[in-house]
């Protein structure tokens, strides 16, 4: 059997164990009401000036004790990802993830990259000319950046259903129209 097949069999077997004990309605509720296993704190690194280079919004993700999430680049696993909602006048770059730590999963005899400690995802943000339209020159403004950090949390025995942890951060913008 391949890794994917073994993992699928393990997840299905684990999940089926909840069906008879909880019943169909409770099993649905169990999936929807999962506690967050990762906390996310968002902050802007500094005010963003129009016409300047992109600055970062930092998303600090902290897995609960005993929990790990998969770093990007692990085939056959649901890796951490970030979804950012569009904001008129802001250009959102590709999120940058730190290197994951090595984790050996004994049952499948495989090494993967994970995060089990707090890690910072950097999202580059740049102000475009569209943001300044209709605003006073040299005025300050705020843009609210919203999105989710998507992940599948696991402990050393089981992986939980995938989750999305929302974030919102006000990004100060300095308009400079010389």
C-alpha positions as CSV (number, residue, x, y, z in Angstrom):
1,X,0.0,0.0,0.0
2,X,1.1,3.6,-0.7
3,X,1.5,6.2,2.0
4,X,-1.7,7.9,0.8
5,X,-3.7,4.7,1.0
6,X,-2.4,3.9,4.5
7,X,-3.2,7.4,5.7
8,X,-6.7,7.3,4.1
9,X,-7.4,3.9,5.7
10,X,-6.2,5.2,9.1
11,X,-8.4,8.3,8.9
12,X,-11.5,6.5,7.7
13,X,-11.0,3.8,10.4
14,X,-10.6,6.5,13.1
15,X,-13.6,8.5,11.8
16,X,-15.9,5.5,11.6
17,X,-15.2,4.8,15.3
18,X,-17.2,8.0,16.1
19,X,-20.3,7.1,14.0
20,X,-21.9,4.4,16.2
21,X,-20.9,6.0,19.4
22,X,-22.1,9.5,18.5
23,X,-24.8,8.9,15.9
24,X,-24.9,10.7,12.5
25,X,-26.2,14.1,13.9
26,X,-23.6,14.2,16.7
27,X,-20.8,13.2,14.3
28,X,-21.8,16.2,12.1
29,X,-21.7,18.4,15.2
30,X,-18.4,16.9,16.2
31,X,-16.8,17.9,12.9
32,X,-18.2,21.5,12.9
33,X,-17.5,22.3,16.5
34,X,-13.8,21.4,16.7
35,X,-11.8,23.6,19.1
36,X,-9.1,25.7,17.5
37,X,-5.8,23.9,17.8
38,X,-3.8,26.8,16.5
39,X,-4.0,30.5,17.6
40,X,-3.2,33.3,15.1
41,X,-2.1,36.8,15.9
42,X,-1.8,39.3,13.1
43,X,0.1,42.6,13.2
44,X,1.4,45.1,10.7
45,X,5.2,45.6,10.8
46,X,4.9,49.4,10.2
47,X,2.7,51.9,8.4
48,X,2.7,51.4,4.7
49,X,3.5,54.4,2.6
50,X,2.0,54.7,-0.8
51,X,4.6,54.3,-3.5
52,X,7.0,52.5,-1.2
53,X,8.2,48.9,-1.3
54,X,5.9,46.2,0.2
55,X,5.9,45.8,4.0
56,X,5.0,42.7,5.8
57,X,1.9,41.7,7.8
58,X,3.1,39.1,10.3
59,X,0.8,36.2,11.2
60,X,2.1,34.4,14.3
61,X,0.6,31.0,14.4
62,X,0.9,29.0,17.6
63,X,0.0,25.3,17.7
64,X,-1.4,24.1,21.1
65,X,1.0,21.9,23.2
66,X,1.3,18.4,21.7
67,X,0.0,19.6,18.3
68,X,1.8,19.9,15.0
69,X,0.7,21.2,11.6
70,X,2.3,20.4,8.3
71,X,4.7,22.9,6.6
72,X,4.3,23.7,2.9
73,X,6.0,21.2,0.6
74,X,4.9,17.9,2.1
75,X,3.2,15.9,-0.7
76,X,0.1,14.0,0.4
77,X,-0.5,16.2,3.4
78,X,-2.7,19.2,4.1
79,X,-0.1,22.0,4.6
80,X,-0.6,25.3,6.3
81,X,-1.8,28.0,3.9
82,X,-3.1,31.5,4.0
83,X,-6.0,33.1,2.3
84,X,-6.3,36.9,2.2
85,X,-9.4,38.7,1.1
86,X,-8.8,41.3,-1.6
87,X,-8.7,45.0,-0.5
88,X,-9.1,47.8,-3.0
89,X,-5.9,49.7,-3.3
90,X,-3.7,47.0,-1.7
91,X,-1.5,44.5,-3.6
92,X,-1.2,41.3,-1.5
93,X,1.9,39.2,-2.2
94,X,2.6,35.5,-1.8
95,X,2.8,34.5,1.9
96,X,6.3,33.4,3.0
97,X,6.6,30.5,5.4
98,X,9.6,29.6,7.6
99,X,11.3,26.3,7.2
100,X,9.5,23.5,9.0
101,X,11.1,21.2,11.6
102,X,11.8,17.5,11.0
103,X,9.1,15.1,12.4
104,X,9.3,11.3,12.0
105,X,5.9,9.7,11.9
106,X,6.6,6.1,13.1
107,X,3.4,4.3,11.9
108,X,4.1,5.3,8.3
109,X,7.9,5.3,8.7
110,X,8.2,8.7,7.1
111,X,9.8,12.0,7.9
112,X,7.9,15.2,7.2
113,X,8.3,19.0,7.9
114,X,6.0,20.4,10.5
115,X,5.5,23.3,12.9
116,X,5.0,22.4,16.5
117,X,6.2,25.7,18.0
118,X,5.1,29.3,17.2
119,X,6.0,30.3,13.7
120,X,5.6,33.5,11.7
121,X,4.1,33.8,8.2
122,X,4.9,37.0,6.4
123,X,2.4,38.5,4.0
124,X,3.8,41.3,1.8
125,X,1.4,44.2,1.3
126,X,1.9,47.2,-1.0
127,X,-0.3,50.3,-1.5
128,X,-1.4,50.9,-5.1
129,X,-2.6,54.2,-6.6
130,X,-6.3,53.0,-6.3
131,X,-6.0,53.4,-2.5
132,X,-5.4,57.1,-2.7
133,X,-8.4,57.9,-4.9
134,X,-10.7,60.3,-3.1
135,X,-8.5,60.7,-0.1
136,X,-6.8,64.0,1.0
137,X,-3.0,64.3,0.2
138,X,-0.7,63.5,3.0
139,X,-3.6,62.1,5.0
140,X,-3.4,58.9,7.0
141,X,-5.7,56.0,6.4
142,X,-6.3,52.5,7.6
143,X,-6.9,49.4,5.5
144,X,-8.3,46.3,7.2
145,X,-6.7,43.1,6.0
146,X,-8.8,39.9,6.7
147,X,-8.3,36.3,5.9
148,X,-7.7,32.8,7.3
149,X,-4.8,30.6,8.2
150,X,-5.9,27.1,7.0
151,X,-4.4,24.0,8.5
152,X,-4.9,20.4,9.6
153,X,-3.7,19.8,13.2
154,X,-2.4,16.4,14.3
155,X,-1.0,15.0,17.5
156,X,1.3,11.9,17.7
157,X,-1.7,9.5,17.1
158,X,-4.4,11.2,15.0
159,X,-5.0,14.1,12.5
160,X,-8.1,16.2,13.2
161,X,-10.4,17.6,10.5
162,X,-9.0,20.6,8.6
163,X,-9.7,24.0,10.1
164,X,-9.4,27.7,9.2
165,X,-8.5,30.3,11.8
166,X,-9.6,33.8,10.9
167,X,-7.5,36.9,11.3
168,X,-8.0,40.6,10.9
169,X,-5.5,43.5,11.2
170,X,-5.7,47.2,10.6
171,X,-2.8,48.3,8.5
172,X,-2.0,52.0,8.8
173,X,-1.4,53.7,5.4
174,X,0.4,57.0,4.9
175,X,-0.6,58.6,1.6
176,X,2.2,60.5,0.0
177,X,1.3,62.2,-3.3
178,X,4.2,64.5,-4.2
